[in-house]
Amino acid sequence: MIVSCVMIAPLGWAIKDNIHSKEVSSFLVTIFSGLVLSFVILKKFPIKKQDYEKVNAKDGLAIVGLSWIVLSLFGAMPLFLTGSVPTYTDAFFETVSGFTTTGATVIQNIEALPKGILFWRSLTHWLGGMGIIVLCLALLPALGQNAYRLYKAESPGITVERIEPGNIKETAKILWGVYFFLSFLETILLMAGGMPLFDALCHTFGTMATGGFSTKNASIAAYGPYIQWVIIVFMFLAGANFMLHYQMMRGRFKTYFRNEEFRYYFGLIFIATILYAAALYNRGDVTAPIRTAAFQVVSITTTTGYVTANFDLWPNALRFGLVCLMFIGGCGGSTGGGMKIVRIFLSLKVGLRAIVQMVYPNAILPIKFNSTKCNDRLIMSVISYFVIFIFLFFFGAILMTITEKCDIVTAITASIATLSNIGPGLGKVGAVQNYAWISIPGKWILTFLMLAGRLELYSILVLLLPSTWRK
């Protein structure tokens, strides 16, 4: 019902273009169908207050996973009905890519799309970006403590604290407030650089959600240095924990560098940018090596996926570095995908402790993050996530080589680019390529990876367990 109402915004752009177009009728049919179906479900399956109290953590995860699948099936209707894509599989792939903020596209000529469809593609980014973090909190506040556990699973920090401890729903409202404020600020700055309102909104949606859908075939390369620097800054902010932004807005300016994860995040991007800029400068074929390096490093690390250069033509060492950044992703509590900075560095600390204990077997070596000792349950959850993530990555890459018979570089980067919700990879899914050539089985495989990656694996994987469906 909510998504049906939100579709009024792209419908408005469609009416502005041509009120008699097929695009307008497609949105009207979709909105009407969604509202009717919602009312039928609410009438047929009324929910009583005591039913909420019976919802456990497993039910909550299943609700999130099923909701995202159903919303994607529903959100694909305008693309399919307008003929913007040839098949419903393509429409579903494009919509999942939007909601999961992946930015992988099957559309070859983006600029030929009508404005309503372009706006809807980008709007799915914005809804999915913050919606992933606070979906259960904003829509299912009655879940109480179970909703908070889901929030902790979504924001994998060592101590994930509610901004308003007494009311988890208020936390969701505050995070959405920060998200909206940064989106509004970026839109104003983009328009100040000469970008039209429509393009500014679409690119803001893609930036703040770390999505990557653009209104131009050339992506951000179609714009000048000022626009690119604005997007670099806001991609960086979107890849950081939104709680830190809230604390900063309350006047706690030192909160960023007191956070260990943010220090790693900032350091990684800073060092990678310097190294890439030096390498590009030595090549001599890039007019602005610092800006180009900063844009691609931040875009890949935060899993946004915008491009200003065809990095698939860069030396193999630089291409391999970008693939490594694809695995890392942004911070916990951000709109970025990937494994998250916190998991990467906790895994490294666990490995380092194991090496030291081989030399000093009786030593007690607690693992700390943000000066807080990590308990064994948290360490186990991090390692488990790491193992499952790597397994799904190899699973996707192997299946891509089977279904598409493509080269190994394309298969590997297509798998990680969708699992980490990045979009562009290397080879046949590179910076200037798209996913239109992939077969229908291949698109469903990558769609599964996009959903699993954006929902922190468990909300999708739990649907595959027979025990989930038993009372």
C-alpha positions, 0 to 999 in steps of 0.5 A: 500500500505504501509503495502504491502511494509512493508511485504517485511521484513518478506518475506525476512526472509521467503526466507532466510529459504526456498525460495520454501516454502508455506510461501514465496508464501503466502507473495507474494500473499498478497503483490501483492493483496495489491498493486493491490487493492491499485492502483485500489482504487486510480484510481477508487476514485481519491482524490482532494486537496479540498476534504481534506478541507471538512474532519471534525473530525467525518470523521477523526475518521471514517477514522482511525477506518475503516483503522485499520479494513481493515489493519487487514483484509488484514494483516491476510492473510499470517497467514491464507494462510500458515495454521499457524492458522486453521480459518480466524477468528483466523488469524484476531484475531491474527493480530488485537492483533498484530496491537493493541499491545495486544499480546493475541494469539491463537497459542499454539506452537509459536516456531513451526511457520516459521520465516517469520510469527513470524517476521510479528506477531511482526512487526504488534506490532511495526507498531501499537504501534506508528502508533496509536498515529500519524497515522492521522498525518503521513498519513493524514497531509492535515487534518490540525487542525482536525488531531491535534484534533485527536492527542489531543484525542489520547494523553490525557494530560492536555496540549498536545503541538506540538513539532513543533507548525508550522508543525504537520507533523514534530511532527509525524516525530520526534515521529517516530524518537524517537521511532526508536532510542529507538528500535535500542538501545534496539536491540543492548542491547539485542544482547549484552546479547547474543540474536540472531538478529531475536529474538532481533528484534522481542522482541524489536518490542513487548517491544517498542510497549508494545505488548507482542508477543514473539518467545518463548513459555515461553515468556521472561522466556526463557531468563536470568536476563540481558535480563529481566532487559533490557526489564524491562527498555524499557517497562518502557520507552515505557509506558511513554509519548514519548514527554518527551523522546524527551525533554530529548534527547534535554538535558532537563533532569528534564523534567520527574519529572516536569511532574505530570503524569510521577511522578504518573507513576513512583511512582505507579510502584515503590511502587507496585514493592516493595510491590510485591517483599516483598510478593514474598520474604515472600513466598520463592518460587521465586529465584529473587523476586525483578526482578520477581516483577519488570518485572510483575508490569511493564509489566502489568502496561504498558500493554506489557503482557510479562511474566517471571512467572505464576502469576496466581499461586500467592496469590489472593491479588497479583492477584487482584492487577495485575487486578487493574493495568490492568485498569490503563495502561501507560501514555498519549502519550505512546504506552501503553493501558489502561485508562492512568494514567492521566485519573485515577488521574483526575477522583480521583481529581474530586471525591475528589472535590465532597466530599469536596464540600459536606462539603463546597458547596460554595467553588471554587475548581479548578482541576489542572494537571501539575499546569494548571487549567482543564476546564469543557470540559476536565473534562467532556471528562475524565469522559465520557471516564471513563464511556464508558470504564467501560461499555465496560468492563462489556459488554465484561465480560457478553458476555464472560460468555454467549458465553463461559460459563466460570468462572467469573475470566476468563470472567472478565480478558479476557475482561479487558486484551483485552480492555486494550491491555494487552494480558494475564489475569487470569484463562483460559487466564492466563500467561501460557494459550492462547485464542485458546479455545475461540469460534468464537463469543467470538473471535469476541467480544474480537477483537472488544474490542481490537480495541476499546481499542487501538483506544481510544474507539471513532474511533471504536464506531463512526462507530456504530452511524447511524449519521456517515454514513449520509452526 
